[in-house]
Amino acid sequence: MEPVTTRGDEMYALVERLYPLCRSITGDGVRATLDIVGEYIPLDVHEVPTGTQVLDWTVPQEWNIRDAYIADTAGNRVVDFAASSLHVLGYSVPVAATMPLSELRPHLHTLPDRPSWVPYRTSYYKPEWGFCLAQDTLDAMPDGEYEVRIDSTLADGHLTYAEHVVPGQVADEVIVSCHVCHPALANDNMAGVAVATFLARALAEETPYYTYRFIFAPGTIGAITWLARNAERVDRVKHGLVLACAGDPGQLTYKRSRRGDAEIDRVLRYVLTASERPHQVNEFTPYGYDERQYCSPGFNLGVGSLTRTPYAGYPEYHTSADNLDFVSPEAMADTLAVCREAFAVLDRNRQYVNLSPYGEPQLGRRGLYDALGGRSDTKQAQMAMLWVLSLSDGEHDLLEVAERSGLPFDTVAGAADALHEAGLVKT
């Protein structure tokens, strides 16, 4: 396993590349983002035409933007899209006009309590235009005429999303989903995209039990589109994780699936607790990221959400302060490590049946005790065998064995492997 610091530095470098791009729920910014991710892992890119019915929604028109600004009478750009893509209200319709500040003000969005920060605002499904700027900038704008220009297009096109599949030993799937629609926000969600990308690379170097499907899609409408297009095969999805806000300095937070007791919920709770990392486990709410789409009642998939600081839980959220200084290689490396630890448990978690359930089978006669000779954890490994035999009734899985015994999951799984090889248990 490569050093954590190296992976963190590589993920940060990827965030640096992705951060400046102007993204939205459709458009060339999403394609450019996926092009870059595609340099790291092969992607199957899907283009879904405007007007396509996806569950209760319709794929909207595609939005693209080339330039936007507010200029004073001297031609100075007071607000400039070229400086930051946050400066334009997402999905703004085109505008070319000159107007007084009094007429312009209703189209200006600021954060009065954070006067140096620029907010992130959108108007996806209602025709509107606007600019986002620092309150300090607005306060310095004198009354008078301003040239207002938004060089954008809203036209029939496509919604773009991508998938990457790591084949497993079985067709049952684990989905890892992250949104790719936010512009110039490092933590939300380019850090999540980077962690997902390097998680996919790490899994590809192994031989996982499950098939892992990575979904890179615009928030809400992208996940809904994926579900609509995969409704007939969604029963293959046995577990899932939505990755977001993966690079900030906060502690890790896991949000349970709607079910509340899905296997992924149990695995993340166990891994976070066993690692002794500071963490929090939250109950499901139907608000947040795309876990709410995967967990909607009709699908009810076992999909949780892993973040550091959760949705809207930090002042920098959806502002220009969610920048490259707000995320760190160390935080992303830690998030990646937890994902790998969790999936290692998920991949090995099984229910076994004891084939010699009447009394304790003689382990020494089968060479199982001898096989442990010289190990530093011999006593622990012996106890793990006894626990696995005791709870192998087809109703308890190895994670339950680890939790009830207090033994490390790896030790329990290793004991199960040895007992299976000796013909004492079966799956």
Summary of the structure (lengths in Angstrom):
residues: 427
radius of gyration: 25.4
end to end distance: 29.4
largest distance: 93.8
contacts: 1464
relative contact order: 0.13
helix: 36%
strand: 24%
